Amino acid sequence: MCSVGAGRLEGKVALITGGARGIGAATARRFVDEGANVVVTDVLDADGTRLATSLGDAGAYAHLDVRDESEWERAVESTTARFGGLHVLVNNAGITRFAGVTDMTLDDYLDVIGVNQVGCFLGMRTAPGAMVDGGSIVNISSMLGFVGGPAQIAYTATKFAVRGMTKVAAGELGPRGIRVNSIHPGGIDTELARIGLGDDPDAMLAGLPAGRAGRPEEVAAVACYLASDDASYSTGSEFVVDGGWLAVANLP
């Protein structure tokens, strides 16, 4: 994996969706630490701008509703205009809605599909046009891309979809020098995860092999590897970051 300060992403330009908070923000910081220039995108403009400012000259912010293809085009164009290219896309933006299968409304279901699945598709469709020297696309799926989660019918559907779309894109974009991989976090201590894990995720997940919840920085470290040339022979693959959750029979 990348070690902080090693400059593993020197000269690379990255665009990160859902970058204002959580895993996206941790990934932006890690990428800059490793020498990349980063465009943070989100719909949380104040948080995103604050983060980009903290990154100095290596950071910039662009508003991006990932459901809107015209906004995708503008975000990619602004990235190449600001930093001279695009080498890495991290499709991280995501939302969830908790409801049982028979209780979830169609509107809520489609909201989750729009952000998590359509947003990822639009990113993989738009970004490759700017990756003239090849590149890396990192799709943030979930451990729920492997198993079903209670009251998570929409979220689980999207994360299975992201896992599958990653493989299709890896096959199609490989001849263009673009690698596509998925990361599958589970039990990471973020604002989104606390909706289900409560206010003390470490206590909730003490029964995992890792004995605690994960940190956004631990997912960012895997994204750093996949964005770097160290992962030059990794594409169409799944990288699980869940503290061993999927490995044990009695899930928390």
C-alpha positions as CSV (number, residue, x, y, z in Angstrom):
1,M,0.0,0.0,0.0
2,C,1.0,3.6,-0.3
3,S,3.0,5.0,2.6
4,V,2.3,8.7,3.5
5,G,4.9,11.0,2.0
6,A,6.2,8.6,-0.6
7,G,4.9,10.7,-3.5
8,R,3.2,7.6,-5.1
9,L,0.7,9.9,-6.9
10,E,3.2,12.6,-8.0
11,G,2.0,14.2,-11.2
12,K,-1.4,12.7,-11.1
13,V,-4.7,14.6,-11.2
14,A,-7.7,13.1,-9.4
15,L,-11.5,13.9,-9.3
16,I,-13.3,12.6,-6.3
17,T,-17.1,12.5,-6.0
18,G,-18.8,12.8,-2.6
19,G,-15.5,14.3,-1.5
20,A,-16.7,16.8,1.1
21,R,-16.9,14.3,4.0
22,G,-16.1,10.8,5.2
23,I,-14.2,8.4,2.9
24,G,-14.1,11.0,0.1
25,A,-12.5,13.7,2.2
26,A,-10.0,11.2,3.7
27,T,-9.1,10.1,0.1
28,A,-8.6,13.7,-1.0
29,R,-6.2,14.4,1.8
30,R,-4.3,11.2,1.3
31,F,-4.0,11.8,-2.5
32,V,-2.6,15.3,-1.9
33,D,-0.2,13.9,0.7
34,E,1.0,11.5,-2.0
35,G,1.6,14.3,-4.5
36,A,-1.6,14.4,-6.5
37,N,-3.7,17.4,-7.5
38,V,-7.3,16.8,-6.5
39,V,-10.7,18.2,-7.5
40,V,-13.2,17.6,-4.7
41,T,-16.7,17.4,-5.9
42,D,-20.0,17.2,-4.0
43,V,-23.3,18.9,-3.5
44,L,-22.3,20.1,0.0
45,D,-20.7,23.2,-1.3
46,A,-19.6,24.8,2.0
47,D,-18.0,21.6,3.3
48,G,-16.4,20.8,-0.1
49,T,-15.0,24.3,-0.5
50,R,-13.6,24.3,3.1
51,L,-11.8,21.0,2.4
52,A,-10.4,22.1,-0.9
53,T,-9.1,25.3,0.7
54,S,-7.3,23.3,3.3
55,L,-5.5,21.3,0.6
56,G,-3.8,24.4,-0.7
57,D,-2.8,24.8,-4.3
58,A,-3.2,21.1,-4.9
59,G,-6.9,21.2,-4.2
60,A,-10.0,22.6,-5.9
61,Y,-13.7,22.3,-5.5
62,A,-16.4,21.8,-8.1
63,H,-20.1,21.4,-7.5
64,L,-21.3,18.0,-8.9
65,D,-24.7,16.4,-8.7
66,V,-23.6,13.0,-9.9
67,R,-27.0,12.3,-11.4
68,D,-26.6,15.1,-13.9
69,E,-24.6,14.3,-17.0
70,S,-24.1,18.0,-17.9
71,E,-22.6,18.6,-14.5
72,W,-20.3,15.7,-15.0
73,E,-19.1,17.2,-18.3
74,R,-18.4,20.6,-16.6
75,A,-16.6,18.9,-13.6
76,V,-14.3,17.0,-15.9
77,E,-13.7,20.1,-18.1
78,S,-12.9,22.2,-15.0
79,T,-10.5,19.6,-13.7
80,T,-8.5,19.4,-16.9
81,A,-8.5,23.2,-17.2
82,R,-7.3,23.7,-13.7
83,F,-4.7,21.0,-13.5
84,G,-3.9,20.0,-17.1
85,G,-5.3,16.5,-17.2
86,L,-7.2,13.7,-15.4
87,H,-5.6,10.4,-14.3
88,V,-7.8,9.2,-11.5
89,L,-11.6,9.1,-10.9
90,V,-12.9,8.0,-7.5
91,N,-16.7,7.3,-7.7
92,N,-17.4,7.7,-4.0
93,A,-20.7,9.7,-3.8
94,G,-23.4,7.7,-2.1
95,I,-26.6,7.9,-0.1
96,T,-28.9,5.4,1.6
97,R,-32.5,5.0,2.7
98,F,-33.5,2.5,5.4
99,A,-36.8,0.7,4.8
100,G,-38.0,-2.9,4.4
101,V,-38.8,-4.3,1.0
102,T,-42.5,-3.8,1.4
103,D,-42.2,-0.4,3.1
104,M,-39.7,1.5,0.8
105,T,-41.3,4.0,-1.5
106,L,-40.4,4.0,-5.2
107,D,-39.2,7.6,-4.9
108,D,-36.7,6.6,-2.1
109,Y,-35.6,3.6,-4.1
110,L,-34.9,5.6,-7.2
111,D,-33.1,8.4,-5.2
112,V,-30.6,5.8,-4.1
113,I,-30.3,4.3,-7.6
114,G,-29.7,7.8,-9.0
115,V,-26.8,8.7,-6.8
116,N,-25.1,5.4,-6.2
117,Q,-25.6,3.6,-9.5
118,V,-26.4,6.2,-12.2
119,G,-23.8,8.5,-10.7
120,C,-21.1,5.8,-11.0
121,F,-22.2,5.0,-14.5
122,L,-22.0,8.6,-15.7
123,G,-18.6,9.0,-14.1
124,M,-17.2,5.9,-15.9
125,R,-18.8,7.2,-19.2
126,T,-17.5,10.8,-18.9
127,A,-14.0,10.6,-17.4
128,P,-12.3,8.3,-19.8
129,G,-12.4,10.9,-22.6
130,A,-10.0,13.0,-20.5
131,M,-7.7,10.2,-19.6
132,V,-5.5,10.5,-22.6
133,D,-2.5,8.8,-21.0
134,G,-4.5,6.0,-19.4
135,G,-5.7,6.1,-15.8
136,S,-7.4,4.5,-12.9
137,I,-11.1,4.5,-11.9
138,V,-11.8,3.5,-8.3
139,N,-15.5,2.7,-7.6
140,I,-16.5,2.7,-3.9
141,S,-19.0,-0.1,-3.6
142,S,-19.6,-1.8,-0.2
143,M,-19.5,-5.1,1.6
144,L,-23.2,-5.0,0.7
145,G,-22.1,-5.6,-2.8
146,F,-21.6,-9.2,-1.6
147,V,-24.4,-9.8,0.9
148,G,-27.8,-8.3,1.6
149,G,-28.3,-5.8,4.4
150,P,-31.5,-5.6,6.5
151,A,-33.7,-2.6,5.5
152,Q,-31.1,-1.8,2.7
153,I,-32.8,-3.1,-0.4
154,A,-32.0,0.0,-2.5
155,Y,-28.4,0.5,-1.2
156,T,-27.6,-3.2,-1.6
157,A,-29.0,-3.2,-5.1
158,T,-26.7,-0.3,-6.1
159,K,-23.6,-1.8,-4.5
160,F,-24.1,-5.1,-6.3
161,A,-24.5,-3.0,-9.5
162,V,-21.3,-1.0,-8.9
163,R,-19.4,-4.3,-8.4
164,G,-20.7,-5.6,-11.7
165,M,-20.3,-2.4,-13.7
166,T,-16.7,-2.3,-12.5
167,K,-16.0,-5.5,-14.3
168,V,-17.7,-4.5,-17.5
169,A,-15.8,-1.2,-17.6
170,A,-12.5,-2.9,-16.8
171,G,-12.9,-5.1,-19.8
172,E,-13.9,-2.3,-22.1
173,L,-11.5,0.3,-20.9
174,G,-8.4,-1.9,-20.5
175,P,-7.3,-1.4,-24.1
176,R,-7.2,2.3,-23.5
177,G,-4.9,1.9,-20.6
178,I,-7.6,2.6,-18.0
179,R,-7.8,0.3,-14.9
180,V,-11.2,-0.1,-13.1
181,N,-11.5,-1.6,-9.6
182,S,-14.0,-1.6,-6.8
183,I,-13.5,-1.1,-3.0
184,H,-15.9,-2.7,-0.6
185,P,-15.9,-1.0,2.8
186,G,-17.8,-2.3,5.7
187,G,-18.3,-0.9,9.2
188,I,-16.4,2.4,8.5
189,D,-17.0,5.2,11.0
190,T,-18.6,7.8,8.8
191,E,-21.6,10.0,9.2
192,L,-23.5,7.8,6.7
193,A,-22.6,4.6,8.5
194,R,-23.5,5.9,11.9
195,I,-27.2,5.9,10.8
196,G,-27.0,2.2,11.1
197,L,-24.1,1.7,13.6
198,G,-25.2,4.2,16.2
199,D,-23.0,6.7,18.1
200,D,-20.4,4.1,19.2
201,P,-19.4,2.1,16.1
202,D,-16.3,0.7,17.9
203,A,-18.5,-0.9,20.6
204,M,-21.0,-2.1,18.0
205,L,-18.3,-3.8,15.9
206,A,-16.1,-5.1,18.8
207,G,-17.0,-8.7,17.7
208,L,-15.3,-8.3,14.4
209,P,-11.9,-10.0,13.8
210,A,-10.5,-6.4,13.7
211,G,-12.2,-5.7,17.0
212,R,-13.4,-2.2,16.1
213,A,-14.9,0.0,13.4
214,G,-12.8,1.1,10.4
215,R,-11.5,4.6,9.8
216,P,-12.0,6.5,6.5
217,E,-8.3,6.8,6.2
218,E,-8.0,3.0,6.0
219,V,-10.2,3.0,2.9
220,A,-8.3,5.9,1.5
221,A,-5.1,3.9,1.8
222,V,-6.5,1.2,-0.5
223,A,-7.8,3.9,-2.9
224,C,-4.2,5.3,-3.0
225,Y,-2.8,2.0,-4.0
226,L,-5.3,1.5,-6.8
227,A,-4.7,5.0,-8.1
228,S,-1.0,4.5,-8.1
229,D,1.2,2.7,-10.6
230,D,1.9,0.1,-7.9
231,A,-1.5,-1.4,-9.0
232,S,-0.6,-1.5,-12.6
233,Y,-1.7,-5.2,-13.0
234,S,-4.9,-4.8,-10.9
235,T,-8.1,-4.3,-12.8
236,G,-11.7,-5.6,-12.6
237,S,-10.9,-6.6,-9.0
238,E,-12.6,-6.3,-5.6
239,F,-10.8,-5.0,-2.6
240,V,-12.6,-5.6,0.7
241,V,-12.0,-3.3,3.7
242,D,-14.3,-4.5,6.4
243,G,-12.3,-5.7,9.4
244,G,-13.1,-9.3,8.6
245,W,-16.9,-8.8,8.7
246,L,-17.6,-10.9,5.6
247,A,-15.2,-13.6,7.0
248,V,-17.2,-14.5,10.1
249,A,-20.5,-16.3,10.4
250,N,-22.1,-14.3,13.2
251,L,-22.3,-10.8,11.9
252,P,-22.7,-7.9,14.4
